């Protein structure tokens, strides 16, 4: 899957927010490495699936955290500046989240 990045826009995050996000990503990476190890060790499918569900929940939680921050920062700023195209972006995002 090729992801198209919007290189004309940037989100400036403070160091605390970057630390929080990075810690959560590192935790998710650790969970994925754990599942890989489980597969290499022939761990029972149910146990692997439980761990995959936990990873899915971790990713969803991180996505919601970033989405919430996006609404309070980027979206608010765009609306205040009269850029209502941001609403189309949000609709697209919500459609992706609800698949």
N, C-alpha and C positions, 0 to 999 in steps of 0.2 A: 504494500500500500504506500503510495507516494503522497506525502503531506505537503500542501502548498502553504508556505509561510508568508505572512503579511510583513514584508521587510520594511515597509514604510512607517509602521507603527512600532513603538517600543513601550514596555511597561517598566517603569523604574520602581524597583522594590527596595525598601530599606534593608539594612543588614539583618535585623531581627527576623523579618519576613523571609528573607533568603535562607536564613539558618533553619527556621521552622520547616520550610518546604524541603530543603536539602536533607534534613534529618528524616523526614517522612519518606522521601525517595530512597534514601539509604536503607531504611527499614524494609521497604518493599523489595529492594534488590536482595537483601538478606533473605527474605521469605522465598524469593524465586530460587536463590542458590540452594536453600533448604529443600525445596521441592525437587530440584535437579538431583541432589544427593539422595533423596528418597527413591527416585526412579533408578539411580545407579545401584541402590541397595535392595531393589525389588520389594519395596514396602507395599503393603496391601493397598489396592486401588481406593477403597473407601477413605483411608487415611490421607492419601494424596489429594483426593477430591475435597476433603475438609480443609486442607491447607490452601488449595486453590481458591476455595470460597473465601477464606480469610484474606487472601491477596486481593481478590476482586473487591471485597469490602474496603480494604485499605486504599485501593486506587480510587474507588468511588468517593470515599471520604476526602481524599486529597483533591479530587476534581471539584467537589462541592466547596471546599475551602477556597480554592483558586477562583471559582465562579463567584462566590460571595464577595471576595475582594475585588474582582472585576466589576461587579455591579456598583460597589461603593466608590470605586476610584475611576476607572476608565469610562464606564458608561455615564456616570454622573457628570464627569468633566465634558464629555461629548455633548450631552443634552444641554448643559449650561452654555456651551459654545454654539448651540443651534444645529449641531450635526445629528439630525434625526435618522440618518442612515444606520446608526448604531442599533436601532430597533430591528432592522432586517438582520443584522449580525446576531442579535440576541435570539430572534426567532429561529435562525439556523442552528444556533447552539442548543437551544432547548429541544429541537427536533433530534439532534444527535444524541442528547442525553436520554431521550425517551424511546430509543430503539430497543 
